[in-house]
Amino acid sequence: MDQGLIEIFVLALVAGFVLFRLYVTLGRRTGEEREPRPAPAQGGIAPDVPLAKPLPTAVSAGAGGEGLVAIMRADPSFDPEFFVAGAKSAYEMIVGAFAKGDRDTLRDLLTPRVFDSYAAAITAREASGDVGPELVRLKSAEIADAALQGDTARVTVKFEAELAEGATGIRDAREKWTFERDVRSSNPNWYLGRVTAA
């Protein structure tokens, strides 16, 4: 087997492993989830639905606590701590895919509107010969806000990271990424729906 085929095979294995890890952290069902309940009248939250897990103290006392409670009542399988771990993996994958210009990976992780924006930025970057930002270190990730609007759950995570950007060197990045998902859908995956400066 020549060197090129071996490299392709190794890269395919790495890509498969990374996608598998993302599925495990963001999209895996354990079999313990309850079936989605019909929405309460007028889109309100059913007060009699107990939370499967208590909110972490830092979250319940901070921003987004009420939104997280609403999401957990609508989707009892939602776990804020597990979600943050998955969001970290998603951040690393999305930044990496954007840096490489990997549109196929991005399409599976972003809402169509955000994907179009990222794809346009990749096209412009390719035309100018620039390089994409590479993740040096993800310093922190924490839930900044959460809301349930109709059947759509949105959770905003504040990320602090160090990114390497070619000749400009390493810069600190502080961004808020909003992930969203339809709580009535059988699809457990969350998609990046918005990015703003923190």
For each residue, the residues with C-beta under 8 A, 3 or more apart:
1: 5 6
2: 5 6
3: 6 7
4: 7 8
5: 1 2 8 9
6: 1 2 3 9 10
7: 3 4 10 11
8: 4 5 11 12
9: 5 6 12 13
10: 6 7 13 14
11: 7 8 14 15
12: 8 9 15 16
13: 9 10 16 17
14: 10 11 17 18
15: 11 12 18 19
16: 12 13 19 20
17: 13 14 20 21
18: 14 15 21 22 93
19: 15 16 22 23 105
20: 16 17 23 24
21: 17 18 24 25 89
22: 18 19 25 26 27 86 89 90 93 109
23: 19 20 26 27 28
24: 20 21 27 28
25: 21 22 28 82 85 86 89 90
26: 22 23 86 87 89 90 188 189 190
27: 22 23 24 187 188 189
28: 23 24 25 188
29: 33 77 188
30: 33 77
31:
32: 77
33: 29 30 76 77
34: 37 76 77
35:
36: 74 75 183 184
37: 34 46 49 74
38:
39: 43 74 151 184
40: 43 44 45 46
41: 44
42:
43: 39 40 150
44: 40 41
45: 40 49 69 70 73 74 148
46: 37 40 49 73
47:
48:
49: 37 45 46 73 76
50:
51: 54 55 69 72 73 76
52: 72 76 77 79
53: 72 79
54: 51 60
55: 51 59 60 65 68 69 72 80
56: 59 60 80 81
57: 60 61
58: 61 62 142
59: 55 56 62 64 65 68 80 143
60: 54 55 56 57 65 68
61: 57 58 65
62: 58 59 65 143
63: 143 144 145
64: 59 67 68 143 144 145 146 147 155 156
65: 55 59 60 61 62 68 69 146
66: 69 70
67: 64 70 71 145 146 147 148 154 155
68: 55 59 60 64 65 71 72 78 80 143 146 155
69: 45 51 55 65 66 72 73
70: 45 66 67 73 74 146 147 148
71: 67 68 74 75 78 146 148 153 155 183
72: 51 52 53 55 68 69 75 76 78 80
73: 45 46 49 51 69 70 76
74: 36 37 39 45 70 71 148 151 153 183
75: 36 71 72 78 153 183
76: 33 34 49 51 52 72 73
77: 29 30 32 33 34 52 188
78: 68 71 72 75 83 153
79: 52 53 82 83
80: 55 56 59 68 72 83 84 143
81: 56 84 85
82: 25 79 85 86
83: 78 79 80 86 87 143 155 190
84: 80 81 87 88 141 142 143 157
85: 25 81 82 88 89
86: 22 25 26 82 83 89 90 190
87: 26 83 84 90 91 141 155 157 177 179 190
88: 84 85 91 92 138 141
89: 21 22 25 26 85 86 92 93
90: 22 25 26 86 87 93 94 109 179 190 192
91: 87 88 94 95 135 138 141 157 159 161 177
92: 88 89 95 96 135 138
93: 18 22 89 90 96 97 105 109
94: 90 91 97 98 106 109 110 192
95: 91 92 98 99 133 134 135 161 163
96: 92 93 99 100 102 134 135
97: 93 94 100 102 105 106 109
98: 94 95 101 102 106 118 121 122 132 133
99: 95 96 131 132 133 134 135
100: 96 97 132
101: 98 122 125 126 132
102: 96 97 98 105 106
103: 106 107 115 118 119 122
104: 107 108
105: 19 93 97 102 108 109
106: 94 97 98 102 103 109 110 115 118 119
107: 103 104 110 115
108: 104 105
109: 22 90 93 94 97 105 106 191 192
110: 94 106 107 114 115 118 191 192 193
111: 114 115 180 191 192 193
112: 115 116
113: 116 117 193
114: 110 111 117 118 191 192 193 194 195
115: 103 106 107 110 111 112 118 119
116: 112 113 119 120
117: 113 114 120 121
118: 98 103 106 110 114 115 121 122
119: 103 106 115 116 122 123
120: 116 117 123 124
121: 98 117 118 124 125
122: 98 101 103 118 119 125 126 132
123: 119 120 126 127
124: 120 121 127 128
125: 101 121 122 128 130 131 132
126: 101 122 123 129
127: 123 124
128: 124 125
129: 126
130: 125 166
131: 99 125 165 166
132: 98 99 100 101 122 125
133: 95 98 99 163 164 165 173
134: 95 96 99 163 164 165
135: 91 92 95 96 99 138 161 162 163 164
136: 161 162 163 164 170
137: 161 162
138: 88 91 92 135 141 159 160 161
139: 160 161 162
140: 158 159 160
141: 84 87 88 91 138 157 158 159 160
142: 58 84 157 158
143: 59 62 63 64 68 80 83 84 146 155 156 157 158
144: 63 64 156 157 158 176 198
145: 63 64 67 155 156 176 178
146: 64 65 67 68 70 71 143 153 154 155 156
147: 64 67 70 153 154
148: 45 67 70 71 74 152 153 154 183
149: 152 154
150: 43
151: 39 74 182 183 184
152: 148 149 180 181 182 183
153: 71 74 75 78 146 147 148 180 181 182 183
154: 67 146 147 148 149 178 179 180 193
155: 64 67 68 71 83 87 143 145 146 178 179 180 190
156: 64 143 144 145 146 176 177 178 179
157: 84 87 91 141 142 143 144 176 177 178 179
158: 140 141 142 143 144 174 175 176 198
159: 91 138 140 141 173 174 175 176 177 198
160: 138 139 140 141 172 173 174 198
161: 91 95 135 136 137 138 139 172 173
162: 135 136 137 139 170 171 172 173
163: 95 133 134 135 136 170 171 173
164: 133 134 135 136 169 170
165: 131 133 134 168 169 170 171
166: 130 131
167:
168: 165 171
169: 164 165
170: 136 162 163 164 165
171: 162 163 165 168
172: 160 161 162
173: 133 159 160 161 162 163
174: 158 159 160 197 198
175: 158 159 195 196 197 198
176: 144 145 156 157 158 159 195 196 197 198
177: 87 91 156 157 159 192 194 195
178: 145 154 155 156 157 192 193 194 195 196
179: 87 90 154 155 156 157 190 191 192 193
180: 111 152 153 154 155 190 191 193
181: 152 153 185 187 188 189 190 191
182: 151 152 153 185 187
183: 36 71 74 75 148 151 152 153
184: 36 39 151
185: 181 182
186:
187: 27 181 182
188: 26 27 28 29 77 181
189: 26 27 181
190: 26 83 86 87 90 155 179 180 181
191: 109 110 111 114 179 180 181
192: 90 94 109 110 111 114 177 178 179 195
193: 110 111 113 114 154 178 179 180
194: 114 177 178
195: 114 175 176 177 178 192
196: 175 176 178
197: 174 175 176
198: 144 158 159 160 174 175 176
